[in-house]
Amino acid sequence: MYKQYKDYNGNVYQNAIIRTTDGATIPFDPANTDYTEFKKAVTAGAELQDADGNLMTAEAAKAFIGTLP
C-alpha cells in the first residue's frame, strides 16, 4: 500500500509518496526503480491512500498515476 503525505505546512507533498509497508519515501523520479514499481503496482490495483488516510478508488488512483512524470 502507498500513501500521499503532507508537508509541515499541511500541503500535500507533490514530489514523493510513502510506501506504507516499510515507511520508505519514494521520490517521483522516473530513474528510481521504486517509483517505477509504485506506478505499476497502483495501476495493477495496489491500494493508494490520500494524505488524509482515505483509500482512493481504483479509478482515482489510476487518474493520479496519470498525472505523474
Secondary structure, DSSP 4 states (H G I P E B T S, - for coil): -EE--B-TTSPBPSSEEEETTTTEEEE--TT-HHHHHHHHHHHTT--EE-TTSPBPPHHHHHHHHHT--
